[in-house]
Amino acid sequence: MTAPRKRVGSATVGTVSIARGLSKLGVCSRAAGERLVMEGRVRVDGNIVRDIAFRVRPETDAITIDGTRIGKVPHVYVALNKPRGLVTTRDDPQGRATIYDCLTSDSLPFLGPVGRLDKASEGLLLLTNDTRWSSRLLDPLSHVEKTYHVQVRALVTDDILVQLAVGVVEDATGERLDVKRVSLLRVGSRSSAWLEIVLDEGKNRHIRRLLAVLGIEVLRIVRVAIGSLRLGTLAKGEWRMLTAEETKNLARS
């Protein structure tokens, strides 16, 4: 006999919403799960569920989609070299190309991005169906370092490097924008240069906003490392599975 589910406020201890449960099982995104529920395609213990707030224990409840029992999907960890021009989402209302256009293998389960790169940025992006691992990396308290190579249209002086290292305050928002480390990689032609910028926090469009405060135009942003994991020789638009050691090292970060 199944033990009764203890109520605390409006939730039930040990349970999650049905859409969240589908996501935790690695079946689909939370948004896709909500659509499946509203379409009447999901049953729990034989009963159709149409309420997206319905609470389940995904590890033990009998959940089916279109009559097929679903269970926990093995955890998968992927590194993608995101090309410029793709958005980091599965379903884009504007119909733009997404990172999932690169993940066409039938062997892959549903994967969610671990953080984001904006449309104009490129480089290393992690994806997984392990929500706990993803949350650990995204937790602001983890301070996982992310390394970017940034091409700018500017004559980068020592004064500019000092200003970047000290950090700035954005006038429009009053928000402080800091870097962990910054250095000049090389000077290019036509008054351009490449910087290496290391962040241990992830504010929206952090680098672009930081450089805009100093009046510096950004030409390219390439993320080359997350923690100890480097982009390496992975070709643009290609992906690979992380090794067990890489997965563990990132979790330790």
Backbone as CSV, one residue per row, in Angstrom:
resi,resn,N_x,N_y,N_z,CA_x,CA_y,CA_z,C_x,C_y,C_z
1,MET,0.845,-1.195,0.000,0.000,0.000,0.000,0.884,1.250,0.000
2,THR,0.555,2.174,-0.897,1.348,3.404,-1.006,1.076,4.315,0.164
3,ALA,2.154,4.825,0.771,2.003,5.728,1.908,1.362,7.031,1.465
4,PRO,0.503,7.628,2.332,-0.122,8.898,1.952,0.921,9.985,1.805
5,ARG,0.667,10.925,0.905,1.597,12.014,0.653,1.321,13.162,1.609
6,LYS,2.319,13.440,2.407,2.179,14.489,3.409,2.118,15.855,2.739
7,ARG,1.186,16.675,3.199,1.015,18.014,2.646,1.731,19.030,3.519
8,VAL,2.435,19.954,2.875,3.025,21.101,3.556,2.660,22.322,2.743
9,GLY,1.757,23.157,3.264,1.250,24.280,2.474,0.490,23.748,1.288
10,SER,0.829,24.236,0.084,0.128,23.810,-1.126,0.878,22.708,-1.848
11,ALA,2.052,22.280,-1.335,2.842,21.246,-1.994,2.826,19.969,-1.171
12,THR,3.423,18.922,-1.699,3.500,17.640,-1.033,4.958,17.252,-0.894
13,VAL,5.357,16.860,0.334,6.750,16.522,0.591,7.192,15.380,-0.321
14,GLY,8.359,15.531,-0.927,8.921,14.482,-1.770,8.370,14.431,-3.176
15,THR,7.590,15.431,-3.573,7.003,15.420,-4.914,7.391,16.681,-5.679
16,VAL,7.170,16.620,-6.999,7.378,17.773,-7.880,6.190,17.848,-8.832
17,SER,6.058,18.964,-9.534,4.989,19.067,-10.515,5.217,18.046,-11.621
18,ILE,4.141,17.641,-12.289,4.247,16.611,-13.313,5.228,17.018,-14.414
19,ALA,5.206,18.286,-14.837,6.119,18.741,-15.887,7.567,18.692,-15.407
20,ARG,7.775,19.092,-14.153,9.114,19.017,-13.582,9.556,17.568,-13.465
21,GLY,8.618,16.691,-13.129,8.939,15.273,-13.030,9.398,14.695,-14.354
22,LEU,8.722,15.060,-15.442,9.125,14.583,-16.766,10.525,15.083,-17.113
23,SER,10.810,16.326,-16.723,12.138,16.891,-16.962,13.200,16.164,-16.143
24,LYS,12.898,15.884,-14.862,13.858,15.195,-14.001,14.151,13.778,-14.517
25,LEU,13.159,13.159,-15.124,13.368,11.826,-15.689,14.176,11.874,-16.978
26,GLY,14.394,13.085,-17.501,15.175,13.229,-18.724,14.380,12.957,-19.981
27,VAL,13.038,13.049,-19.882,12.178,12.733,-21.022,12.022,13.928,-21.950
28,CYS,11.852,15.123,-21.378,11.609,16.320,-22.172,11.839,17.539,-21.298
29,SER,11.752,18.711,-21.894,11.873,19.941,-21.121,10.604,20.161,-20.303
30,ARG,10.680,21.067,-19.350,9.506,21.355,-18.528,8.383,21.935,-19.381
31,ALA,8.742,22.827,-20.308,7.726,23.434,-21.185,7.063,22.380,-22.057
32,ALA,7.869,21.458,-22.606,7.301,20.383,-23.429,6.428,19.474,-22.585
33,GLY,6.840,19.237,-21.330,6.032,18.421,-20.430,4.679,19.045,-20.168
34,GLU,4.654,20.358,-19.976,3.379,21.054,-19.761,2.460,20.899,-20.966
35,ARG,3.037,20.960,-22.174,2.217,20.796,-23.378,1.647,19.380,-23.461
36,LEU,2.472,18.374,-23.124,1.987,16.996,-23.150,0.833,16.799,-22.174
37,VAL,0.943,17.403,-20.998,-0.121,17.281,-19.989,-1.397,17.947,-20.493
38,MET,-1.282,19.160,-20.994,-2.476,19.892,-21.452,-3.138,19.218,-22.648
39,GLU,-2.360,18.439,-23.401,-2.925,17.704,-24.539,-3.552,16.377,-24.111
40,GLY,-3.481,16.063,-22.804,-4.089,14.835,-22.302,-3.335,13.576,-22.647
41,ARG,-2.028,13.688,-22.882,-1.229,12.536,-23.311,-0.495,11.860,-22.155
42,VAL,-0.645,12.405,-20.944,0.094,11.882,-19.792,-0.875,11.256,-18.802
43,ARG,-0.531,10.070,-18.329,-1.298,9.405,-17.277,-0.382,9.118,-16.093
44,VAL,-0.936,9.215,-14.900,-0.226,8.852,-13.675,-1.068,7.812,-12.959
45,ASP,-0.485,6.643,-12.724,-1.201,5.518,-12.111,-2.498,5.216,-12.855
46,GLY,-2.448,5.347,-14.190,-3.587,5.002,-15.041,-4.577,6.116,-15.277
47,ASN,-4.429,7.231,-14.596,-5.376,8.340,-14.728,-4.780,9.479,-15.547
48,ILE,-5.565,9.994,-16.493,-5.115,11.126,-17.296,-4.943,12.350,-16.402
49,VAL,-3.839,13.036,-16.588,-3.557,14.258,-15.830,-3.566,15.438,-16.801
50,ARG,-4.382,16.435,-16.492,-4.423,17.642,-17.329,-4.007,18.892,-16.564
51,ASP,-3.719,18.731,-15.287,-3.317,19.856,-14.453,-1.793,19.879,-14.368
52,ILE,-1.148,20.933,-14.903,0.316,20.981,-14.937,0.911,21.130,-13.531
53,ALA,0.078,21.474,-12.544,0.561,21.599,-11.169,0.420,20.299,-10.387
54,PHE,-0.120,19.253,-11.017,-0.297,17.966,-10.349,1.045,17.460,-9.834
55,ARG,1.072,16.965,-8.567,2.315,16.553,-7.931,2.566,15.049,-8.100
56,VAL,3.814,14.693,-8.419,4.175,13.284,-8.602,5.512,13.003,-7.928
57,ARG,5.749,11.710,-7.702,7.080,11.234,-7.341,7.620,10.527,-8.584
58,PRO,8.427,11.203,-9.391,8.825,10.634,-10.685,9.582,9.320,-10.571
59,GLU,10.260,9.085,-9.441,11.046,7.856,-9.298,10.179,6.633,-9.055
60,THR,8.967,6.829,-8.529,8.151,5.671,-8.149,6.772,5.631,-8.796
61,ASP,6.214,6.766,-9.180,4.873,6.770,-9.769,4.882,6.140,-11.155
62,ALA,3.763,5.485,-11.519,3.615,4.892,-12.845,3.166,5.986,-13.813
63,ILE,4.105,6.533,-14.565,3.816,7.632,-15.494,3.930,7.108,-16.918
64,THR,2.914,7.383,-17.729,2.945,6.977,-19.137,2.704,8.185,-20.026
65,ILE,3.275,8.148,-21.216,3.020,9.140,-22.259,2.543,8.384,-23.486
66,ASP,1.349,8.711,-23.938,0.743,8.019,-25.083,0.733,6.512,-24.864
67,GLY,0.496,6.107,-23.611,0.357,4.691,-23.296,1.659,3.965,-23.018
68,THR,2.799,4.635,-23.165,4.093,3.994,-22.940,4.656,4.403,-21.588
69,ARG,4.974,3.411,-20.750,5.534,3.685,-19.427,6.922,4.297,-19.590
70,ILE,7.176,5.358,-18.848,8.484,5.996,-18.914,9.213,5.792,-17.598
71,GLY,10.504,5.715,-17.688,11.345,5.594,-16.509,12.517,6.544,-16.627
72,LYS,13.385,6.481,-15.665,14.522,7.384,-15.653,15.469,7.058,-16.799
73,VAL,15.844,8.081,-17.556,16.783,7.932,-18.663,18.200,8.078,-18.111
74,PRO,19.149,7.252,-18.543,20.535,7.388,-18.057,21.056,8.809,-18.284
75,HIS,21.857,9.288,-17.364,22.397,10.640,-17.483,23.387,10.729,-18.646
76,VAL,23.262,11.812,-19.382,24.128,12.067,-20.534,24.703,13.475,-20.386
77,TYR,26.001,13.618,-20.714,26.681,14.912,-20.587,27.389,15.198,-21.907
78,VAL,27.075,16.341,-22.500,27.561,16.659,-23.843,28.240,18.019,-23.859
79,ALA,29.339,18.113,-24.609,29.990,19.392,-24.897,29.729,19.723,-26.359
80,LEU,29.226,20.917,-26.612,28.929,21.387,-27.971,29.751,22.628,-28.261
81,ASN,30.299,22.707,-29.474,30.923,23.946,-29.935,29.847,24.737,-30.666
82,LYS,29.198,25.639,-29.936,28.062,26.385,-30.478,28.524,27.378,-31.552
83,PRO,27.944,27.296,-32.749,28.263,28.292,-33.776,27.562,29.628,-33.482
84,ARG,28.111,30.675,-33.989,27.474,31.979,-33.901,26.177,31.954,-34.713
85,GLY,25.154,32.632,-34.212,23.894,32.744,-34.949,22.808,31.791,-34.492
86,LEU,23.133,30.857,-33.594,22.133,29.937,-33.059,21.686,30.413,-31.686
87,VAL,20.399,30.237,-31.389,19.895,30.610,-30.075,19.888,29.376,-29.172
88,THR,20.091,29.623,-27.874,20.194,28.526,-26.907,18.824,28.233,-26.329
89,THR,17.995,27.599,-27.137,16.652,27.202,-26.711,16.195,26.076,-27.618
90,ARG,15.194,25.327,-27.178,14.687,24.245,-28.024,13.628,24.755,-28.994
91,ASP,12.715,25.560,-28.509,11.638,26.072,-29.352,11.715,27.594,-29.372
92,ASP,11.998,28.162,-30.532,12.112,29.613,-30.642,10.855,30.173,-31.296
93,PRO,10.125,31.074,-30.610,8.897,31.641,-31.168,9.117,32.364,-32.495
94,GLN,10.333,32.859,-32.715,10.630,33.592,-33.946,11.113,32.684,-35.072
95,GLY,11.193,31.399,-34.782,11.569,30.444,-35.821,13.040,30.479,-36.196
96,ARG,13.895,31.009,-35.298,15.319,31.069,-35.596,15.969,29.699,-35.388
97,ALA,17.119,29.506,-36.025,17.868,28.271,-35.844,18.336,28.173,-34.392
98,THR,18.345,26.970,-33.837,18.711,26.760,-32.443,19.876,25.779,-32.333
99,ILE,20.421,25.668,-31.134,21.519,24.741,-30.904,21.107,23.295,-31.160
100,TYR,19.801,23.016,-31.084,19.343,21.640,-31.264,19.428,21.198,-32.723
101,ASP,19.654,22.155,-33.633,19.912,21.784,-35.020,21.246,21.058,-35.152
102,CYS,22.110,21.211,-34.147,23.404,20.506,-34.135,23.296,19.123,-33.510
103,LEU,22.220,18.873,-32.756,22.093,17.626,-31.980,21.062,16.726,-32.639
104,THR,21.409,16.193,-33.795,20.433,15.444,-34.591,20.519,13.939,-34.388
105,SER,21.430,13.479,-33.524,21.594,12.038,-33.330,20.391,11.434,-32.614
106,ASP,19.917,10.309,-33.126,18.798,9.602,-32.492,19.217,8.961,-31.172
107,SER,20.513,8.874,-30.922,20.996,8.235,-29.700,20.892,9.146,-28.486
108,LEU,20.638,10.432,-28.707,20.601,11.384,-27.603,19.199,11.499,-27.012
109,PRO,19.072,11.471,-25.683,17.787,11.772,-25.045,17.568,13.277,-25.028
110,PHE,16.493,13.730,-24.396,16.315,15.168,-24.220,17.457,15.722,-23.378
111,LEU,18.045,16.819,-23.836,19.126,17.483,-23.113,18.800,18.961,-22.963
112,GLY,19.080,19.495,-21.797,18.891,20.917,-21.567,20.240,21.605,-21.455
113,PRO,20.346,22.858,-21.900,21.621,23.574,-21.800,21.954,23.930,-20.361
114,VAL,23.232,23.860,-20.035,23.717,24.263,-18.711,24.159,25.723,-18.846
115,GLY,23.244,26.650,-18.582,23.517,28.055,-18.848,23.281,28.362,-20.310
116,ARG,23.732,29.541,-20.726,23.435,29.977,-22.090,24.615,30.707,-22.706
117,LEU,24.598,30.738,-24.030,25.408,31.664,-24.809,24.440,32.422,-25.701
118,ASP,24.574,33.746,-25.775,23.623,34.491,-26.590,23.845,34.201,-28.076
119,LYS,22.914,34.649,-28.902,22.918,34.300,-30.324,24.227,34.659,-31.001
120,ALA,24.799,35.803,-30.651,26.012,36.276,-31.323,27.287,35.680,-30.756
121,SER,27.186,34.939,-29.659,28.367,34.340,-29.043,28.520,32.893,-29.492
122,GLU,29.712,32.356,-29.298,30.009,31.001,-29.772,30.923,30.294,-28.783
123,GLY,31.131,29.013,-29.054,32.075,28.272,-28.238,31.443,27.205,-27.371
124,LEU,32.117,26.887,-26.264,31.785,25.728,-25.436,30.461,25.912,-24.698
125,LEU,29.558,24.955,-24.924,28.267,24.922,-24.243,28.022,23.497,-23.778
126,LEU,27.623,23.346,-22.530,27.321,22.030,-21.975,25.825,21.771,-22.020
127,LEU,25.454,20.514,-22.243,24.064,20.094,-22.209,23.974,18.773,-21.458
128,THR,22.874,18.579,-20.737,22.700,17.347,-19.961,21.231,17.133,-19.641
129,ASN,20.910,15.911,-19.222,19.592,15.624,-18.667,19.689,15.377,-17.162
130,ASP,20.847,15.672,-16.586,21.079,15.531,-15.144,20.825,16.901,-14.503
131,THR,19.615,17.117,-14.024,19.248,18.436,-13.514,20.023,18.802,-12.245
132,ARG,20.361,17.817,-11.428,21.106,18.109,-10.197,22.525,18.578,-10.537
133,TRP,23.176,17.904,-11.467,24.530,18.283,-11.906,24.513,19.673,-12.521
134,SER,23.502,19.925,-13.360,23.375,21.237,-13.994,23.178,22.336,-12.960
135,SER,22.315,22.096,-11.991,22.045,23.104,-10.963,23.291,23.415,-10.148
136,ARG,24.100,22.380,-9.901,25.332,22.602,-9.131,26.271,23.540,-9.895
137,LEU,26.412,23.328,-11.204,27.305,24.179,-11.994,26.769,25.605,-12.111
138,LEU,25.436,25.750,-12.139,24.829,27.063,-12.320,24.668,27.828,-11.010
139,ASP,24.811,27.155,-9.889,24.654,27.817,-8.592,25.682,28.944,-8.461
140,PRO,25.231,30.183,-8.222,26.178,31.301,-8.097,27.239,31.067,-7.036
141,LEU,26.926,30.273,-6.026,27.887,30.012,-4.958,29.018,29.087,-5.400
142,SER,28.837,28.396,-6.528,29.880,27.473,-6.991,31.053,28.218,-7.622
143,HIS,30.794,29.393,-8.190,31.852,30.214,-8.804,32.686,29.424,-9.813
144,VAL,32.017,28.625,-10.638,32.730,27.895,-11.680,33.267,28.903,-12.700
145,GLU,34.560,28.830,-12.984,35.161,29.789,-13.908,34.793,29.473,-15.356
146,LYS,34.526,30.522,-16.108,34.259,30.403,-17.544,35.213,31.351,-18.261
147,THR,35.939,30.808,-19.232,36.983,31.563,-19.917,36.543,31.900,-21.332
148,TYR,36.689,33.169,-21.686,36.257,33.668,-22.993,37.421,34.337,-23.708
149,HIS,37.495,34.137,-25.018,38.377,34.927,-25.868,37.495,35.930,-26.602
150,VAL,37.814,37.203,-26.430,36.942,38.285,-26.890,37.706,39.189,-27.845
151,GLN,37.208,39.288,-29.063,37.810,40.208,-30.039,37.109,41.548,-29.950
152,VAL,37.888,42.611,-29.820,37.331,43.950,-29.677,37.940,44.872,-30.723
153,ARG,37.191,45.913,-31.069,37.729,46.941,-31.942,38.193,48.096,-31.051
154,ALA,39.456,48.024,-30.667,40.000,49.031,-29.763,41.503,48.848,-29.653
155,LEU,42.167,49.934,-29.307,43.573,49.873,-28.927,43.599,49.625,-27.422
156,VAL,43.904,48.408,-27.034,43.824,48.025,-25.630,45.094,48.475,-24.910
157,THR,44.927,49.442,-24.031,46.043,49.974,-23.261,46.069,49.338,-21.874
158,ASP,47.143,49.610,-21.144,47.226,49.131,-19.769,46.103,49.721,-18.917
159,ASP,45.735,50.978,-19.200,44.654,51.618,-18.447,43.331,50.879,-18.632
160,ILE,43.070,50.447,-19.864,41.830,49.707,-20.127,41.842,48.378,-19.381
161,LEU,42.973,47.695,-19.381,43.076,46.422,-18.673,42.845,46.612,-17.177
162,VAL,43.377,47.708,-16.638,43.173,48.000,-15.217,41.699,48.263,-14.939
163,GLN,41.036,49.046,-15.812,39.607,49.333,-15.623,38.781,48.057,-15.655
164,LEU,39.118,47.163,-16.585,38.392,45.895,-16.662,38.631,45.047,-15.419
165,ALA,39.851,45.027,-14.948,40.190,44.221,-13.775,39.496,44.742,-12.525
166,VAL,39.351,46.074,-12.442,38.697,46.685,-11.276,37.191,46.482,-11.322
167,GLY,36.613,46.437,-12.547,35.170,46.310,-12.696,34.521,47.659,-12.915
168,VAL,33.273,47.624,-13.367,32.543,48.855,-13.668,31.129,48.758,-13.109
169,VAL,30.473,49.905,-13.063,29.054,49.966,-12.697,28.298,50.487,-13.910
170,GLU,27.294,49.753,-14.340,26.492,50.123,-15.496,25.511,51.222,-15.113
171,ASP,25.570,52.349,-15.810,24.727,53.493,-15.463,23.239,53.165,-15.545
172,ALA,22.829,52.459,-16.591,21.403,52.222,-16.827,20.760,51.388,-15.729
173,THR,21.516,50.448,-15.172,20.944,49.526,-14.182,21.519,49.710,-12.785
174,GLY,22.663,50.366,-12.697,23.340,50.474,-11.412,23.988,49.171,-10.978
175,GLU,24.051,48.202,-11.890,24.596,46.886,-11.562,26.108,46.868,-11.737
176,ARG,26.778,46.228,-10.812,28.233,46.111,-10.894,28.603,44.905,-11.748
177,LEU,29.560,45.105,-12.638,30.013,44.058,-13.534,31.515,43.846,-13.312
178,ASP,31.875,42.661,-12.833,33.261,42.354,-12.502,33.771,41.179,-13.325
179,VAL,35.102,41.066,-13.412,35.731,39.898,-14.014,36.625,39.255,-12.966
180,LYS,36.907,37.972,-13.160,37.844,37.284,-12.264,39.281,37.611,-12.670
181,ARG,39.533,37.532,-13.997,40.847,37.879,-14.538,40.682,38.401,-15.953
182,VAL,41.624,39.215,-16.396,41.620,39.695,-17.769,43.051,39.876,-18.226
183,SER,43.321,39.552,-19.488,44.663,39.745,-20.035,44.554,39.991,-21.538
184,LEU,45.587,40.593,-22.091,45.655,40.841,-23.530,46.297,39.635,-24.194
185,LEU,45.585,38.999,-25.113,46.109,37.831,-25.803,47.007,38.230,-26.969
186,ARG,46.476,39.084,-27.834,47.257,39.529,-28.989,46.591,40.746,-29.612
187,VAL,47.375,41.480,-30.370,46.884,42.658,-31.086,46.738,42.282,-32.551
188,GLY,45.556,42.586,-33.130,45.307,42.271,-34.523,45.480,43.485,-35.407
189,SER,44.983,43.385,-36.618,45.049,44.495,-37.565,43.825,45.381,-37.410
190,ARG,43.866,46.546,-38.015,42.733,47.470,-38.045,42.237,47.811,-36.639
191,SER,43.172,48.086,-35.770,42.840,48.528,-34.403,41.978,47.519,-33.648
192,SER,42.253,46.241,-33.829,41.514,45.213,-33.088,42.469,44.457,-32.195
193,ALA,41.908,43.780,-31.203,42.713,43.003,-30.265,41.870,41.871,-29.702
194,TRP,42.544,40.863,-29.154,41.871,39.751,-28.498,42.204,39.788,-27.012
195,LEU,41.174,39.704,-26.193,41.321,39.642,-24.746,40.931,38.254,-24.255
196,GLU,41.536,37.839,-23.159,41.039,36.663,-22.443,40.393,37.157,-21.161
197,ILE,39.110,36.848,-21.020,38.345,37.288,-19.860,37.799,36.062,-19.145
198,VAL,38.046,35.992,-17.846,37.561,34.880,-17.026,36.507,35.414,-16.063
199,LEU,35.324,34.802,-16.084,34.232,35.159,-15.184,33.975,34.009,-14.224
200,ASP,33.510,34.346,-13.017,33.025,33.293,-12.117,31.600,33.595,-11.674
201,GLU,30.921,34.410,-12.494,29.490,34.670,-12.321,28.894,34.807,-13.709
202,GLY,27.580,34.730,-13.823,26.979,34.676,-15.144,25.821,35.632,-15.349
203,LYS,26.084,36.902,-15.299,25.015,37.870,-15.538,24.706,37.960,-17.037
204,ASN,23.481,38.319,-17.359,23.034,38.368,-18.747,23.909,39.311,-19.572
205,ARG,24.457,38.801,-20.690,25.296,39.582,-21.607,26.398,40.326,-20.850
206,HIS,26.985,39.652,-19.903,27.927,40.237,-18.958,29.085,40.958,-19.667
207,ILE,29.767,40.254,-20.560,30.956,40.815,-21.203,30.592,41.968,-22.127
208,ARG,29.540,41.824,-22.899,29.132,42.891,-23.818,28.774,44.161,-23.048
209,ARG,28.053,44.003,-21.962,27.659,45.174,-21.160,28.868,45.806,-20.490
210,LEU,29.779,44.978,-19.995,30.985,45.480,-19.344,31.806,46.336,-20.308
211,LEU,32.047,45.828,-21.503,32.856,46.560,-22.468,32.123,47.777,-23.018
212,ALA,30.789,47.693,-23.096,30.019,48.844,-23.570,30.175,50.038,-22.644
213,VAL,30.274,49.781,-21.335,30.468,50.873,-20.377,31.747,51.636,-20.690
214,LEU,32.769,50.935,-21.200,34.042,51.570,-21.540,34.084,52.035,-22.992
215,GLY,32.950,51.917,-23.690,32.875,52.370,-25.077,33.641,51.491,-26.050
216,ILE,33.789,50.209,-25.709,34.554,49.280,-26.540,33.603,48.384,-27.325
217,GLU,33.792,48.317,-28.640,32.949,47.499,-29.508,33.418,46.049,-29.488
218,VAL,32.483,45.139,-29.305,32.784,43.707,-29.303,32.555,43.141,-30.701
219,LEU,33.553,42.438,-31.214,33.442,41.815,-32.529,33.095,40.322,-32.432
220,ARG,33.698,39.628,-31.495,33.423,38.193,-31.309,33.601,37.826,-29.846
221,ILE,32.809,36.864,-29.392,33.000,36.267,-28.070,32.979,34.756,-28.250
222,VAL,34.068,34.117,-27.840,34.190,32.659,-27.942,34.479,32.103,-26.551
223,ARG,33.583,31.266,-26.027,33.869,30.629,-24.745,34.765,29.421,-25.007
224,VAL,35.947,29.425,-24.379,36.941,28.388,-24.657,37.098,27.391,-23.513
225,ALA,36.519,27.697,-22.355,36.651,26.753,-21.234,35.563,26.988,-20.202
226,ILE,35.157,25.912,-19.549,34.287,25.955,-18.375,34.977,25.125,-17.314
227,GLY,35.384,25.764,-16.225,36.178,25.067,-15.231,37.435,24.518,-15.874
228,SER,37.697,23.239,-15.645,38.882,22.601,-16.216,38.648,22.070,-17.628
229,LEU,37.418,22.117,-18.105,37.083,21.573,-19.426,37.325,22.619,-20.505
230,ARG,38.146,22.286,-21.491,38.466,23.223,-22.562,37.792,22.798,-23.860
231,LEU,37.515,23.785,-24.707,36.883,23.528,-25.999,37.776,22.663,-26.870
232,GLY,39.074,22.939,-26.831,40.034,22.120,-27.581,39.805,22.183,-29.075
233,THR,39.886,21.030,-29.717,39.806,20.965,-31.181,38.405,20.613,-31.680
234,LEU,37.422,20.639,-30.804,36.056,20.312,-31.215,35.605,21.291,-32.291
235,ALA,35.211,20.781,-33.443,34.855,21.634,-34.580,33.554,22.382,-34.321
236,LYS,33.408,23.503,-34.981,32.210,24.320,-34.817,30.968,23.533,-35.256
237,GLY,29.953,23.531,-34.394,28.725,22.808,-34.695,28.774,21.339,-34.321
238,GLU,29.929,20.851,-33.862,30.076,19.451,-33.475,29.928,19.295,-31.963
239,TRP,29.626,18.065,-31.536,29.476,17.782,-30.116,30.150,16.456,-29.800
240,ARG,30.405,16.268,-28.512,30.966,14.994,-28.042,30.479,14.733,-26.633
241,MET,30.487,13.462,-26.252,30.166,13.080,-24.886,31.328,13.431,-23.963
242,LEU,31.025,13.902,-22.763,32.063,14.095,-21.764,32.472,12.744,-21.194
243,THR,33.730,12.642,-20.811,34.182,11.433,-20.129,33.707,11.474,-18.676
244,ALA,33.745,10.337,-18.028,33.347,10.276,-16.613,34.239,11.174,-15.776
245,GLU,35.519,11.221,-16.100,36.453,12.057,-15.339,36.143,13.541,-15.533
246,GLU,35.820,13.944,-16.763,35.471,15.343,-17.028,34.207,15.740,-16.273
247,THR,33.238,14.846,-16.253,31.991,15.113,-15.548,32.244,15.303,-14.058
248,LYS,33.050,14.438,-13.476,33.368,14.535,-12.056,34.149,15.821,-11.745
249,ASN,35.119,16.142,-12.596,35.924,17.343,-12.364,35.080,18.615,-12.416
250,LEU,34.130,18.672,-13.328,33.241,19.833,-13.396,32.367,19.932,-12.151
251,ALA,31.888,18.794,-11.681,31.075,18.790,-10.471,31.880,19.282,-9.266
252,ARG,33.165,18.946,-9.252,34.031,19.390,-8.152,34.333,20.882,-8.224
253,SER,34.206,21.456,-9.417,34.520,22.875,-9.583,33.665,23.758,-8.696
